[in-house]
Amino acid sequence: MINGCPSDASLGASHSKASLLGNSSMTDRQSKYLPANISQHVDDVTGSRRLRRMRKADWSRRLVQENHLTVNDLILSFFLTYGSGVTEPVEAMPGVERYSVDMAVRMAEKAARLGIPAIAPFPREKPEVKTDDGSFVANPDNLINRAVRAIKKEVPEIGIITDAALDPFTTHGHDGILRDGEILNDESVAMVVRGALSQAEAGADIIAPSDMMDGRVGAVRQALDEHGFSHVPIMSYATKFASAFYGPYRGAIGTQGLLKGDKKTYYIDPANPEEAVREAEQDIAEGADMLMVKPGLPYLDIIHRLKDEFRLPTFAYQVSGEYAMIKAAGINGWIDEEKVMMESLLAFKRAGCDGILTYFAMEVAEKLKA
């Protein structure tokens, strides 16, 4: 300060502080609270650990990337319908179609060419085959069993994961046998076992019961072992939540208008992570080889806990509602659909998933191959 005026040195310091912050209009009053050497200050507070160093170039970001999505992580979920030469759109799931068995074979061939390891078919059966007890689940000529036989004949290298739940086969849309407003656990388990055996006989590679009946995994394991299918693993839908994200799926398999009530008496409350862990622990004790979390993205915490606690192969189902939200937002231009699709699947890997059931599998496989 000279004669009450700032010296050149003090003006230079103020100017330097302002310039370092990229704000030429910064006043002396503002700048006097800043360190004289911003770079030294940043090094001091970070301990010279500048985490942006490895983010500055594409090659370095790729070099240190912690999780990767590959085609080997994908399981293609798709829908079956009756008829021949049929592909029909699923209204609430843009880009998803139902396939007649012959067209499903062609679709499986394409999936195999893209390197997708496995597929998971779900049927839309004719109304006339549906019964109160869902017994058509065990019929060797139902859509699942016909598709399994046809696909394994033409595309033997691709894995097929089948669900023995009863909802595609019941008149009421429930996963079990309904009587007087109650889902009968043990009778439902017996029917699920029959369905699982019929699928194994057709050539299914993995049985994935999603019905959430108590004791179903142990009963299916015992039946498979006793009937010569000890080599067939079980992917348990260990934590299937009573979620609002299933709506488009129910439309796709033709149960949306049939469902009486809800499924809260056998699916898990979305608010209960400890119950989910207990369910998984019980299924493991009964013989589950793999665990499934459904839905996926809203339950990343559950995926992480199951993988961390049990160290079994763990999978997520990116369900119809998750798919539909991304698709709808993309169609309307509200998000970059492709980037959100890839980010959502990478999130499953980050949480601990070994694989993901997704309706995006074909799109993702094509992108990864490009």
C-alpha positions, 0 to 999 in steps of 0.5 A: 500500500503506497499513499493509501493505494494498493501497490503493483505487487498487491494488484498483481497478486489479486489479478493472479488469483482471479485469473487462476479461477477464470473470473476476470471480474473478481473483486479484490474483496473476493480474491483476498480470501483465496490462496495466493497459489491455487495449485499448491492449495489444491495439492495440499488439500488432496495430498497431491492425489489428483484423481482426474489424471487417469480420466484425461484421455480415452486410452487411460480411461479404458485402461483403468475401467473396473467393470466391463459389459461383454456379450457373455453377460447377456441372456436374451428374454423373449416371448413365444406365441402359437401359430407358424411363421408368426412374429407379432409386436408386444404393444407396451414394449417397442422393439420386442416381439412374440415368436411362433416356435419356428420363428423362435428357432431363427431368432435363436440362430441369430442370438448364437451368431452374435455370441449370446450364451443363453436365452429365456423363453416365456409363453403366451399360451392359448386361452383354451389351455389355461386351467385353474391349476395350470396343469398345462405347464407339464404338457410336453406340447406346450409352447415352452417345451416345443420351443426347447426341443426345436431350438436344441435340435437346430441350435444345440450350442445355445443354452436355454433357461426355462421358468416353471411358474404357473402364471402363463397357464392359469385362468387367474394369472397367479403363479400358483394354484388359487382356491377360495382366494388363497394361493395353495403353497404345497399343491402349487409346488407339486405342479411346479415340479411337474412343469420343471420335469417336463422342461428338463425332458424337453432339453432345458439346460437350466430350470429357473422357478420364479413362483416364490412358493416355499420349498420349491427349489428343494422339491425341484432339485429332488425330482430332477435328481431322481429322474436322471437330471442331476446335471441340470442346474437350478437358477432360483428366482430367490428374490422376486419382489412384489413390484410394479415393474411387471406390467408390460410382461403380463400383457406380453404373456396374456395374463394382465386381464386375468390377474385377480388381486395381487401377488403380495402373499408370495412375492417379497415386499420391496421394503424388506432387504433382510427378508430377501437375504433370508429367501436366498439363503433358504434357496441355497440350502435347498440346492440352488446353483445360481441366484436371480434378483427380479426386478433388476435396477431398483434392487442393485443393493440386493444384488450386491448383498447376495453376491457379497454374502453368498458368492454364488453366480448371481443374475438380474432380470432387467424386467419389462417395465425397466425396458419400457421406460428406457424405450419410451423415453428414448422414442420421445427424445428425452434420453439417449436410449443407447447410452442409457441402455448400456449404462443400465446394464453396466450398473448390474455388473458393478453391483456384482452380477454374473449375467443379465436377463434382458430384452435388450440382449440383441441390440447390445450384442450387435453394438458390442460386435460392431 
